[in-house]
Amino acid sequence: MRTEISDGVFLIDTLAAGTPGLVACYFIKGKRSALVDAGYPSSANSVLTELRSLSGTGPHVDYLIPTHVHLDHAGAIGRLSEEMPKARVLVNEHGLKHLIDPSKVAATAASLFGEKAMKKYGTPLPVPKERLEAVGELYKLDLGAGRELRIFYTPGHAWHHLSVLLENERLLITGDAVGVRYSGFDFPIPATPPPGFDGEQYVKSLKGFMRMEPAALLLPHFGSVRQNIRAFLATNIETIRRWTSAAAEMVEAGEPVDRLFEAFMADVMSRSGLARDEIPDQVTQSINLSAMGCYTYAQERIIKQ
């Protein structure tokens, strides 16, 4: 399943665990082509089918660019790189080792989601070191035909996170540097999972997006934001500040992380007007991970004081 965002730019629905509308990746075509993000390991076949359709022959991409190494973004990279042996893999320098050996990322995901979920998500394959190129603070990639990508460091959600700006179109592929926005929710829900969430860096990255004044945000979870972009980003900043403040208060008071999760759920229910049983499981799961990340972040800040 794919949608053309603009000429030569496509959203590909990775059909995460067989479900549409959860995880997107983005295909960009100039004289050369790039795929930003790739979905879970079990999504590889869905993505390859769309790439074959786009090329008219076998799947072909010149550059594979995961925004970060979490399984829902980079899990399929190993399989895709096997199917496309000439593709270069560009990854943030802090995440490179986890594509060479994805076992730690897989183990962390299993501890968060459980073995039942991992059977649906699949096991990531390693990427040979010689196929990888590390990206630091900034990397410029010219795909030809007037299509240039600015790949830049956007920590906060994770320390190995980058985002991609299509320079001429001003389309910003955010990765998880912004909150998730699923169908039925017209506001961003912060994505702040453990172990790498950093509230200060998260806000810094969002403020950087605001200064860029993009024409659209292309979200992995899920789709494009073209209207009221500044307000969307500002809401994200306001929410993350409120959530990290609540986490600090609960940690200082000795409250358990479950209480923080309930507070975040109440906030989302209030803003959406939905009852608890009306909130989809994937949103509840995301909020639970965000509570865990904010709680851990608050604990770490208190220890440093």
N, C-alpha and C positions, 0 to 999 in steps of 0.2 A: 504494500500500500504506500503510495507516495503522493505528494502534493507539490506543484510548482510554486515556489515563493515569488520568484522573479525569473527573468530569462536566464536559464542555465543554473539556477539554484533550486534545489529540491529538498523538501522534508521527506525522509523515509521513516515510516513507522516500523520499528523493529519487532512489533508484536511480542512484547516482553511476556514471557511465560504464557504465550498464546493469547494475550489480551491486548487489543488495540488501544491506542490513546494514552499509553503510559510512558514510553521511552522513545524519543526521536533521535535520529542522527541526520546530518545535513551533507548533501552532495553538491559540490561546486565544480562547474566545468568551464575552463578556458581552453587554451591549446593543450594544457595539461589539466588534470582533475585532482580533487582532494575530497576526502570523506572525513568529516569532523564527528567524532564519536562513532560507536559501533554497536552498542547494546550488550546484553548479557551473552555469555558463551552460547547458550541455547538459541539465541536470535540470529546466529551466523547465517543459517540457510535462508531466512527471510530477507536479510540484507543482501546476500549474494543474488537472490532471485531478482530483486529490484535493480541491482547494478548490471546484471545481464540484460535486463529489459532496456535500461538507459543506454547501454553501449551497442545494443543490437547483436552482439556476439557473446563472447565470454566476459566474465566480470573483469573490469579493468579500472584501477585507480592508481595514480602516480604517487599520492601521499595519503597516508592514514594518520589522522591527528586526533588522538583521544584528549579531551579536555582535562581528564585526570584518570587515575588508574582504578577507581572503584568499578566493581563488576558490571554495573548497569551502563557504563560508558566505555570501558576498555576490555570487557570480558571476551568479546568476539575478535579482538585484534589479532591474537595468535592464529586463529583459524583463517581469518581473511588474508593475513600475510602469507600463509601457506598457499592459498588459492591464487594469490597475485604476487608471485615471487619477485617482481621488479618494483613493487611499491616500497617507498621509503616510509618509515614510521617516525614521526616527529612527536616527542613527548617531553614534558617538563623534566628538567635535569633531576629533580627530587623524586620523580616517579620512575625513572629509567630502570632502576634495579628491579622494580616490581613487575616489569614486563619480561625481563630476562628470567626471573624466577617469581611467578605469581602465587606461590604457595602461601605466603604470609597474608596477602590480600584475601585469598580464598578462605583461609582459616579465620580471619577477622570477620568476614561476611557470615561464615557458618555460626560463629559465636553470637552474632546479632540477629540472624534470621532463622537459624535452626536447620537441621539436616533435611527436613521435609521440603522447605523452600529451596534449599540448595540443589535438590534433585531437579527442580523446575528450571533453575537458573543455569545449571551446568558448570563444568570445570574448565577454567581458562587454560589455554595452551601457552607455553613460553614462546617468546620471540627471540630469534638469534641476535646476539649482540651486534653483529655486523649490519643488521637491517635497521638499527636504531640510530637516531640523531637527537642529541639532547638540546633542549630549548631553554634558554635562561630568561632574563627579564624581557627581551624583545627579539623577535625574529621576523624578517620580512620575506615573504614568499610570493614570487611572481609566477602566476599560472599562464601568462600570455593572454592575448586577445583583450588587453586592457583590464585584466582581472588580477588584483593584487590583494594579498592577505597580510594583515598585521596580527601576529601571534604574540600574545603578551601575558605576563604573569599576573594572576588574580587570586592570591591566597585568601583564606578565610574559611571557606567550606572545607578545604584541605590544603596542606602545604605544598602539594604537587599539582596545583590547579592552574590552568591557563584558559584564556578566552581568545576568540578569533573575530577580527573585524574585517569585513569585505570593504575595502577602502572606498571604491567608487560609489557603490550602492549605499554605503553607511549602514549595512546590515550587521548586527552584532550577535554572534553566536556565543551565548553567555556561559554554557555549561551550568554547573550548579552554583555559580557565584551569585545568582539571584534565587529567590524562593520558587517553589513549585506552584504551578497554577493549572489545576485540572478542571475539566468540564464541570460546570455548576458552581465554581468559585471564581469571583471576579477580582480577587485580591491575591497577592503572593503569600504563601505560607513558608516561612524560613526553613531552609534545608541546612541543619546544623548538627550532623551526626558526629559521634566519636569515631576515631580518637583525635582527629586533626583539626577540629573546629577552633577558630580564633575569632572572637567577636570584634576586636579592634580591626583586624585585617579584613574581615567581612565587610564592615562599614566602609573602610578605605577603598575597597574594590568597587563597591556600589557608587561611592562618590566619584570615582574615576569614570564610571559609565555615564554618570550624569553630565560630566564635563564634556564627554565625547558627543553628546546630543545625537545619538543614532536615529536613523529613520525607522528602525524596527528592532525589536529584540527577538531572537530565535532561541526558544527555550527547549531543553531536552525533555522537560516535564511541564506543559507540553504545548508546542506550537508557537505561533508568532504573536507578538504584542505590537500593534501599530498605532494605537490611540492612547493618549494620556501617558506617554512613556515616562516622563519625568515624575508624574504623580505615582505611577506604579513603583518606580525605584524609591521614591521618598517614603512610600508606605512600607516598603521592605525595610528601610533603615529604621523607621519609627518602631516597627514591630520587633526587630531584632534587639533594639535597645531596651524595649520593655521586657522582652523575654529574658535577656541576660541579667537585667536588674532583678526580676522575680527569682531567677535561679540563685543569684548571690544572697538574696534575703532568706531563701529556704535553706541553703547550705549553712549560713551563719546561725539559723535557728535550729539546725539539726533535723530538719524535715527530710523524709526520704524522697528519692527521685520520682516515685509514683505520685506523690502530691504535686510535683511540678508538671508531670504529664497531665494530670487532671486539670490543672490551671490552664495549660495550653489548649486542651480540648474545649474547656469552657469558653476561652477567648475565641476560638475558631467557630464554635457553635453560635456565639453571640453575633459575630460579624457576618456569618453566612445565613443566619435565621433557620438553620437546620437542627433537627433533633439529633441526639447521639446516634440512634440507629439508622439515620439517614446519611451519615457520613461514610463514604466508601472505605473498605478495608485498607486500600493502599494509602489513603490520606491519613487514616488513624495510625498506620504503621510509620509513615513519615513523621508524624507529630511525635510519636513515641521515641524515634531515633533522635529527633531534634531536642527533646527533653533530656535525653541521656547526654547528648553533646554539650548542651548548655550547662547542665549540672556538673559535668567533668571540668568544663572550662572555668566555672565558678570555683570549684575546689582548687584547681591549679593556681588561680589568681590569689586566693586566700593564703595558700602555702607560701607563695612568693613574697607576700607582704611582711 
